[in-house]
Amino acid sequence: MDIFENIKDKDILLSQIKLIIKKYKKGDIIFNENDTCFYLSHVKKGHITAKLSLPKGNDCIVRYLNEGEYIGINLLFSSNPKYKASFIADNDVILELINKDDLLSLLLKNKKILENTLSIISDFGIVQNEHIKLLSRKTIRSKICYILYKKYKETSKLIFNLDYNKTNLASYLNVERESLSLEIKKMIDEKIIKNNRNEYEILNLDKIIDEI
């Protein structure tokens, strides 16, 4: 969803604020963890990975952002507006930035923008809660089964692609890559799933559910 969704006078409203355009190359750090959030950032182009630094020195992927998504929408008006992760460009990225005062002006002027913004914040909270549920699983297998079952529910298909390669999936699940690969191999040997690169096929849905 866009905060300007179903807004007929979008161009007029944008002309009344200062819209900042920022460009980044692949590998650029867009925001560092604990930086202060001063803007609402809209991903106009590109893909971004949000990574959280863990005490042992490794990183945990907490979020992938695609075109049309927002950074900072849950932080800008917070009493502690610090980024909880670092944001890194996966390819060429263009961001559209709106400062706090301009966003507040838009929210006060247009009820639909306010409704859209609150909806995006609510959806963001749901996504974060889902990741917490995933990380709370006690075993690697239960984490794998949780994410596979979630994808099955989203697509209603037993064959699908995950957005992660094995390295990124391990980071997202907060497990070692070798341990993840070993567990996936075990699940293949037990005829619970098939796997080819990012493609997964659930062979035994009941077993997936039981392992969650």
Buried (B, 14 or more C-beta within 10 A) or exposed (E): EBBBEEBEEBEEBBEEBEEEEBEBEEEBEBBEBEBEBEBBBBBBBBBBBBBBBEEEEEBBBBBBBEEEBBBBBBBBBEEEBEBBBBBBBBEEBBBBBBBBEBBEBBBEEBEEBBBBBEEBEEEBEEEBEEBEEBBEBEEBBBBBBBBBBBBBEEEEEBEBEBEBEBEBBBBBBBBEBEEBBEBBEEBBEEEBBBBEEBEBBBBBEEBBEEBB
